[in-house]
Amino acid sequence: MHELGLMQSIVDTIHDHVKDNHVQKVVKVILEIGNMSGVVPEALEFCFSLCTKGTVLEEAQLEIERVAALGRCGKCGKIFDLIENEFCCPECKEGGWELVSGRELIIKGLEVI
């Protein structure tokens, strides 16, 4: 499960940031996770409490925002949801596309006191 390593890296990054900014406690962590990132959000949620135990993040809430896998059709230029349309442009039915979003794994925000 690579999510444990990912979550530990996320927690380490946040911990370094809050330490540098003299934050006493983190209340909420907001992550953006793309539908094509290869990350299982439920596994990250499970790992969050393990990785935050004994840190300023221990009681923080984890909020995960999913980012749709969007592609731009190489033929007609339409932007469409890749997964909903089975990786084929709904407009011209072509299968050639460029990924616009969906691979994100971003610390979008923190609520701190």
C-alpha atoms as a printed R data frame, in Angstrom:
    type eleno elety resid chain resno       x      y       z
1   ATOM     1    CA   MET     A     1   0.000  0.000   0.000
2   ATOM     2    CA   HIS     A     2   1.875  3.072  -1.228
3   ATOM     3    CA   GLU     A     3  -0.738  5.351   0.358
4   ATOM     4    CA   LEU     A     4   0.981  4.952   3.746
5   ATOM     5    CA   GLY     A     5   4.217  6.363   2.315
6   ATOM     6    CA   LEU     A     6   2.323  9.118   0.515
7   ATOM     7    CA   MET     A     7   0.441 10.110   3.641
8   ATOM     8    CA   GLN     A     8   3.622 10.114   5.699
9   ATOM     9    CA   SER     A     9   5.208 12.458   3.130
10  ATOM    10    CA   ILE     A    10   2.133 14.703   3.219
11  ATOM    11    CA   VAL     A    11   2.181 14.816   7.033
12  ATOM    12    CA   ASP     A    12   5.941 15.518   7.043
13  ATOM    13    CA   THR     A    13   5.482 18.371   4.556
14  ATOM    14    CA   ILE     A    14   2.660 19.891   6.598
15  ATOM    15    CA   HIS     A    15   4.595 19.421   9.833
16  ATOM    16    CA   ASP     A    16   7.596 21.291   8.377
17  ATOM    17    CA   HIS     A    17   5.316 24.090   7.177
18  ATOM    18    CA   VAL     A    18   3.513 24.534  10.494
19  ATOM    19    CA   LYS     A    19   6.784 24.377  12.418
20  ATOM    20    CA   ASP     A    20   8.280 27.127  10.238
21  ATOM    21    CA   ASN     A    21   5.154 29.247  10.764
22  ATOM    22    CA   HIS     A    22   4.791 28.665  14.529
23  ATOM    23    CA   VAL     A    23   1.381 26.994  14.237
24  ATOM    24    CA   GLN     A    24   0.068 25.436  17.442
25  ATOM    25    CA   LYS     A    25  -2.480 23.075  15.945
26  ATOM    26    CA   VAL     A    26  -3.850 21.985  12.582
27  ATOM    27    CA   VAL     A    27  -7.648 21.717  12.542
28  ATOM    28    CA   LYS     A    28  -8.217 20.626   8.934
29  ATOM    29    CA   VAL     A    29  -6.164 19.324   6.013
30  ATOM    30    CA   ILE     A    30  -7.637 19.653   2.536
31  ATOM    31    CA   LEU     A    31  -6.258 17.460  -0.238
32  ATOM    32    CA   GLU     A    32  -7.086 17.348  -3.939
33  ATOM    33    CA   ILE     A    33  -6.819 13.881  -5.453
34  ATOM    34    CA   GLY     A    34  -7.271 13.231  -9.148
35  ATOM    35    CA   ASN     A    35  -9.342 10.289 -10.325
36  ATOM    36    CA   MET     A    36  -6.372  9.095 -12.401
37  ATOM    37    CA   SER     A    37  -3.700  9.686  -9.759
38  ATOM    38    CA   GLY     A    38  -3.461  6.030  -8.785
39  ATOM    39    CA   VAL     A    39  -4.221  6.988  -5.175
40  ATOM    40    CA   VAL     A    40  -7.079  5.365  -3.267
41  ATOM    41    CA   PRO     A    41  -8.645  8.135  -1.133
42  ATOM    42    CA   GLU     A    42 -10.094  5.669   1.386
43  ATOM    43    CA   ALA     A    43  -6.625  4.215   1.963
44  ATOM    44    CA   LEU     A    44  -5.215  7.714   2.504
45  ATOM    45    CA   GLU     A    45  -7.982  8.418   5.020
46  ATOM    46    CA   PHE     A    46  -7.111  5.227   6.884
47  ATOM    47    CA   CYS     A    47  -3.415  6.147   6.974
48  ATOM    48    CA   PHE     A    48  -4.081  9.728   8.130
49  ATOM    49    CA   SER     A    49  -4.753  8.833  11.767
50  ATOM    50    CA   LEU     A    50  -1.724  6.525  11.854
51  ATOM    51    CA   CYS     A    51   0.635  9.153  10.466
52  ATOM    52    CA   THR     A    52  -0.678 12.073  12.536
53  ATOM    53    CA   LYS     A    53  -0.624 10.373  15.937
54  ATOM    54    CA   GLY     A    54   1.467 12.422  18.371
55  ATOM    55    CA   THR     A    55   1.758 15.433  16.034
56  ATOM    56    CA   VAL     A    56   0.064 18.837  15.757
57  ATOM    57    CA   LEU     A    57  -2.175 17.177  13.165
58  ATOM    58    CA   GLU     A    58  -3.440 14.440  15.496
59  ATOM    59    CA   GLU     A    59  -6.995 15.741  15.876
60  ATOM    60    CA   ALA     A    60  -7.235 17.371  12.458
61  ATOM    61    CA   GLN     A    61 -10.028 16.563  10.048
62  ATOM    62    CA   LEU     A    62  -9.010 15.283   6.607
63  ATOM    63    CA   GLU     A    63 -11.072 16.582   3.712
64  ATOM    64    CA   ILE     A    64 -10.511 15.047   0.288
65  ATOM    65    CA   GLU     A    65 -11.720 16.753  -2.870
66  ATOM    66    CA   ARG     A    66 -11.826 14.530  -5.931
67  ATOM    67    CA   VAL     A    67 -10.659 15.988  -9.252
68  ATOM    68    CA   ALA     A    68 -12.303 14.649 -12.394
69  ATOM    69    CA   ALA     A    69 -10.173 13.049 -15.076
70  ATOM    70    CA   LEU     A    70 -10.683 15.466 -17.945
71  ATOM    71    CA   GLY     A    71  -9.300 15.086 -21.436
72  ATOM    72    CA   ARG     A    72  -9.141 17.379 -24.448
73  ATOM    73    CA   CYS     A    73 -10.041 15.673 -27.708
74  ATOM    74    CA   GLY     A    74  -7.170 15.759 -30.189
75  ATOM    75    CA   LYS     A    75  -9.573 16.097 -33.105
76  ATOM    76    CA   CYS     A    76 -12.356 18.522 -32.074
77  ATOM    77    CA   GLY     A    77 -10.850 20.110 -28.929
78  ATOM    78    CA   LYS     A    78 -13.807 19.288 -26.655
79  ATOM    79    CA   ILE     A    79 -12.941 18.848 -22.972
80  ATOM    80    CA   PHE     A    80 -14.750 15.865 -21.483
81  ATOM    81    CA   ASP     A    81 -14.772 13.511 -18.493
82  ATOM    82    CA   LEU     A    82 -12.608 10.595 -19.549
83  ATOM    83    CA   ILE     A    83 -14.057  8.038 -17.169
84  ATOM    84    CA   GLU     A    84 -17.720  8.897 -17.776
85  ATOM    85    CA   ASN     A    85 -17.160  8.734 -21.540
86  ATOM    86    CA   GLU     A    86 -14.986  5.596 -21.510
87  ATOM    87    CA   PHE     A    87 -11.948  7.555 -22.754
88  ATOM    88    CA   CYS     A    88 -13.674  8.462 -26.025
89  ATOM    89    CA   CYS     A    89 -14.815 11.953 -27.060
90  ATOM    90    CA   PRO     A    90 -18.609 12.187 -26.756
91  ATOM    91    CA   GLU     A    91 -18.699 14.768 -29.555
92  ATOM    92    CA   CYS     A    92 -16.719 13.183 -32.395
93  ATOM    93    CA   LYS     A    93 -16.183  9.674 -30.935
94  ATOM    94    CA   GLU     A    94 -12.380  9.864 -31.335
95  ATOM    95    CA   GLY     A    95 -10.122  8.145 -28.834
96  ATOM    96    CA   GLY     A    96  -7.131 10.473 -29.085
97  ATOM    97    CA   TRP     A    97  -7.024 12.921 -26.176
98  ATOM    98    CA   GLU     A    98  -4.673 14.936 -23.975
99  ATOM    99    CA   LEU     A    99  -5.028 14.784 -20.196
100 ATOM   100    CA   VAL     A   100  -6.194 18.122 -18.762
101 ATOM   101    CA   SER     A   101  -6.742 17.114 -15.124
102 ATOM   102    CA   GLY     A   102  -7.039 14.048 -12.943
103 ATOM   103    CA   ARG     A   103  -3.500 13.202 -11.819
104 ATOM   104    CA   GLU     A   104  -3.367 15.692  -8.949
105 ATOM   105    CA   LEU     A   105  -2.257 14.936  -5.417
106 ATOM   106    CA   ILE     A   106  -2.120 18.382  -3.850
107 ATOM   107    CA   ILE     A   107  -2.222 19.810  -0.365
108 ATOM   108    CA   LYS     A   108  -4.855 22.408  -1.185
109 ATOM   109    CA   GLY     A   109  -5.200 24.011   2.210
110 ATOM   110    CA   LEU     A   110  -4.885 23.931   5.959
111 ATOM   111    CA   GLU     A   111  -7.000 25.362   8.765
112 ATOM   112    CA   VAL     A   112  -4.818 26.166  11.744
113 ATOM   113    CA   ILE     A   113  -4.887 27.848  15.142
